[in-house]
Amino acid sequence: MIHITQGHERSVSFEVLFKSLGKFDQNKLNKILIHFSLNSIKNNLDDLNISYKLEGNKLEIFNKVIHIKEIEKNSHSESMNSLSSAIKTITNDDILITMPTSKNEINDGQKQYSGHTHYFRENVNSSASMLFKYKNTYCLLISDHIPLSEVHEIKPEQFEQCFTQSYNSIQKKFSFNGDVYFAGLNPHAGEDGLLGDEEKKHQQVLDNIAHKYHLNNNFIPADTIHYLHSTSRDQLFVYFYHDQGLTFFKNTFGLFGINITLNLPFLRFSVDHGTAFDLYKKNSANFLGTYYVINEALKIHG
């Protein structure tokens, strides 16, 4: 089963999701369960002037049926309640797709999380890591939503654990068998220590990784590593921090990318864009990124 959680109810999440689901045949839709508020479905579809029929936990739209698990109503955000509903229902063979919401919505009443990955790391598996994928290009982040001032504090053992667990998962889940490139943290990959010694601190770990997996053991300057990019073969680019990798990835692929959380009992996918509050109710959002994510999930789920 593919579980889809509700994004922010005043964002483009509803529009891009339902327009995407309408492109799949009923056999594929029967493999999907959305965890949504019925009232928010009605409000959004009414605002978008999209015809529908809602009976019980079935939504008839575009001459097809979408199955719904209605989320509970409480003091938490709908996004949070939707996520909780999916986590309680999902099994290890399932895939979770989370629709875009604002970070302040990921709050369980006890803690404010910086995003979905932070929530999974705190509540499901502390080793959860962030990967971005489009076709045969993969971008792994050793750290994600942390201040830049903390990046230099990443310990060699953190680097080794994140890469090893994530790489094993990438090979298993996506049958990856391609080239792996490691971006240095400092400009010019430290220039042999002249521009920082972080690369030296992590070199032994990289040597261990390279020996274990038969990979290259060089840190490549982050401003030139992109010249190695090719669409003709599988490639994994590894970065120490968020913007270092995602500036390249998002500029190259735009909406067409999958935000993946690894090292969970299940695979979690998300679209590679945000809530686009400015497009809410305008019926003009580009849904193709969401379609791509769902289609890729269906390929894996079978």
C-alpha positions in Angstrom: 0.0 0.0 0.0 1.1 3.6 -0.7 0.0 5.9 2.1 -0.3 9.7 1.3 -0.5 12.3 4.1 -2.3 15.6 3.8 -0.3 18.7 3.2 -1.3 22.1 4.4 -5.0 22.6 3.8 -4.4 26.1 2.4 -1.7 25.2 0.0 -1.4 23.7 -3.5 -1.1 20.2 -1.9 -4.7 19.2 -2.6 -4.7 20.5 -6.2 -1.5 18.8 -7.3 -2.4 15.6 -5.5 -5.9 15.1 -7.0 -4.9 16.2 -10.5 -2.0 13.7 -10.3 -4.2 10.8 -9.0 -6.6 11.5 -11.8 -4.0 10.4 -14.3 -3.7 6.8 -12.9 -6.0 3.9 -13.7 -8.2 2.4 -11.0 -6.0 -0.6 -10.5 -3.2 1.6 -9.4 -5.4 3.9 -7.3 -6.6 0.8 -5.4 -3.0 0.6 -4.1 -3.2 4.1 -2.6 -4.7 5.3 0.7 -4.9 9.0 1.5 -5.0 10.2 5.1 -7.0 13.4 4.8 -9.6 15.6 6.4 -13.0 15.2 4.6 -13.9 18.8 5.3 -10.6 20.0 3.8 -11.1 17.8 0.7 -14.5 19.4 0.2 -13.3 22.9 0.7 -10.4 22.6 -1.6 -12.3 20.8 -4.4 -15.1 23.4 -4.2 -12.7 26.2 -4.4 -11.0 24.6 -7.4 -14.4 24.0 -9.1 -13.5 20.3 -9.5 -16.5 18.0 -9.7 -16.5 15.2 -7.1 -18.7 12.9 -5.0 -17.8 12.0 -1.4 -19.5 9.0 0.2 -18.1 7.6 3.4 -14.4 7.0 2.8 -14.5 7.0 -0.9 -13.9 10.0 -3.2 -15.3 9.8 -6.7 -13.3 12.2 -8.9 -12.3 12.2 -12.6 -14.5 9.1 -13.0 -12.3 7.2 -10.6 -12.4 6.2 -6.9 -9.8 7.3 -4.3 -9.8 5.6 -0.9 -9.6 7.8 2.2 -8.8 7.2 5.8 -10.3 10.1 7.6 -8.0 11.8 10.1 -9.1 12.6 13.7 -9.8 16.1 14.8 -7.9 17.5 17.8 -5.8 20.5 18.7 -3.0 19.5 16.4 -2.6 20.6 12.8 -4.3 18.5 10.1 -0.8 17.8 8.7 0.3 16.4 12.0 -2.8 14.3 12.5 -2.5 13.0 9.0 1.1 12.0 9.6 0.2 10.3 12.9 -2.6 8.4 11.1 -0.3 7.1 8.4 2.5 6.1 10.9 -0.1 4.0 12.9 -1.3 2.2 9.7 1.8 1.7 7.6 3.7 -1.6 7.4 7.3 -2.3 6.4 6.5 -3.1 2.8 4.5 0.1 2.3 5.6 3.5 1.0 4.7 6.8 2.6 4.3 10.0 0.5 4.0 13.2 2.4 2.5 16.2 0.7 4.0 19.7 1.4 3.2 21.5 4.6 4.8 24.4 6.6 7.4 23.4 9.1 5.4 24.9 12.0 2.6 22.4 11.3 4.9 19.4 12.3 4.2 19.8 16.0 2.9 17.0 18.2 2.1 19.2 21.2 5.3 18.2 22.9 7.9 19.3 20.4 8.2 21.5 17.3 10.1 19.7 14.5 12.1 21.3 11.8 10.4 19.1 9.2 9.3 15.6 8.4 12.9 14.2 8.5 13.4 15.6 12.0 10.2 14.1 13.1 11.2 10.6 11.7 14.6 10.9 13.3 13.1 11.6 16.7 10.2 9.2 16.6 11.0 6.4 14.2 14.8 6.0 13.7 17.5 8.3 14.8 19.6 7.3 11.7 17.0 8.6 9.2 18.8 10.4 6.4 17.9 12.6 3.5 18.3 11.6 -0.1 17.1 13.3 -3.3 16.6 11.4 -6.5 15.7 12.0 -10.1 15.9 9.1 -12.5 19.5 7.8 -12.1 20.9 10.9 -10.2 21.1 10.6 -6.4 22.1 13.3 -3.9 22.8 12.2 -0.3 23.1 14.7 2.5 25.3 13.9 5.5 23.5 16.6 7.4 20.2 18.4 6.5 18.3 21.0 8.5 21.0 22.3 10.8 22.6 25.7 10.9 25.7 26.2 8.8 27.7 27.0 11.9 27.2 23.4 13.1 28.3 21.6 9.9 32.0 21.7 10.9 31.1 19.8 14.1 30.0 16.7 12.1 32.1 13.9 13.6 33.9 11.3 11.4 31.8 8.5 12.9 28.6 10.4 12.0 29.8 10.6 8.4 30.6 6.9 8.3 27.3 5.8 9.9 25.2 8.0 7.7 26.9 7.0 4.5 27.2 3.3 5.2 23.6 2.8 6.3 22.2 5.0 3.5 24.4 3.5 0.8 23.3 0.0 1.8 19.6 1.2 1.6 20.1 2.8 -1.8 21.7 -0.3 -3.2 18.8 -2.5 -1.8 15.8 -0.2 -2.6 16.9 1.1 -5.9 19.3 -1.5 -7.2 22.0 1.2 -7.4 25.3 0.1 -9.0 26.9 3.3 -10.1 29.6 5.9 -9.4 29.9 7.6 -6.1 31.4 11.1 -5.6 32.1 12.9 -2.3 32.1 16.7 -2.1 34.6 18.3 0.1 33.2 20.6 2.9 35.6 23.6 2.3 36.2 25.6 -0.8 38.6 23.7 -3.1 38.1 20.7 -0.7 40.4 22.4 1.8 43.4 22.9 -0.5 45.5 20.4 1.6 44.5 22.2 4.8 45.1 25.8 3.6 41.3 26.4 3.6 40.3 24.2 6.5 41.2 20.8 7.9 37.7 19.2 7.9 38.6 17.0 4.9 41.7 15.7 6.8 39.5 14.9 9.8 37.2 12.8 7.6 39.8 11.3 5.3 40.3 8.1 7.2 36.6 7.4 7.2 36.5 8.0 3.4 39.5 5.6 3.0 37.6 3.0 5.0 34.4 3.5 2.9 36.3 3.5 -0.4 38.1 0.2 0.6 34.8 -1.5 1.7 32.8 -0.5 -1.3 35.5 -0.2 -3.9 34.9 3.6 -4.4 37.1 6.6 -5.0 38.7 8.0 -1.9 39.0 11.7 -2.9 37.0 14.7 -1.7 36.1 16.7 -4.8 35.6 20.5 -4.6 31.9 21.1 -4.4 32.1 23.8 -7.1 33.5 21.4 -9.7 31.9 18.0 -8.7 28.9 18.8 -10.9 31.0 18.6 -14.0 31.1 14.9 -13.4 27.3 14.6 -13.7 26.1 12.3 -16.5 22.5 11.2 -17.3 23.8 8.0 -18.9 24.6 6.0 -15.7 23.7 5.8 -12.0 25.5 8.4 -10.0 25.4 9.2 -6.2 26.8 12.6 -5.1 27.5 12.9 -1.3 27.4 16.3 0.4 28.1 17.4 4.0 25.3 20.0 4.1 21.9 20.9 2.7 22.4 23.8 0.4 25.7 22.5 -0.9 24.0 19.6 -2.7 20.4 20.9 -3.2 21.5 24.1 -5.0 22.8 21.8 -7.7 20.0 19.3 -7.6 17.1 21.7 -7.6 18.6 24.0 -10.2 19.1 20.9 -12.5 15.8 19.1 -12.0 13.3 21.7 -10.7 10.0 20.1 -9.6 11.1 16.7 -10.9 12.8 15.2 -7.9 12.0 13.0 -5.0 12.8 13.9 -1.4 13.4 10.5 0.2 13.9 9.6 3.8 16.1 6.5 4.2 16.8 4.1 7.1 13.1 3.9 8.2 11.2 0.6 8.3 9.4 2.0 5.2 10.4 4.3 2.3 9.2 7.8 2.7 8.8 10.0 -0.5 7.9 13.6 -0.9 7.8 16.1 -3.7 10.7 18.4 -4.2 8.8 21.6 -3.7 6.9 23.5 -1.0 3.4 24.7 -0.2 3.2 27.6 -2.7 0.7 29.4 -0.6 0.6 32.2 -3.3 -1.0 29.7 -5.7 -3.7 28.4 -3.3 -7.1 28.2 -4.9 -5.8 29.6 -8.2 -6.1 26.3 -10.1 -2.8 26.9 -11.8 -0.2 24.8 -9.9 2.1 22.5 -11.8 1.2 19.0 -10.6 3.8 17.0 -12.7 6.3 16.8 -9.9 3.7 15.1 -7.7 2.7 12.8 -10.5 6.4 11.8 -10.9 6.7 10.9 -7.2 3.6 8.8 -7.1 4.5 7.0 -10.4 7.9 6.2 -9.0 6.4 4.9 -5.8 4.0 2.7 -7.8 7.0 1.3 -9.8 8.7 0.2 -6.6 5.6 -1.0 -4.8 4.6 -3.2 -7.8 
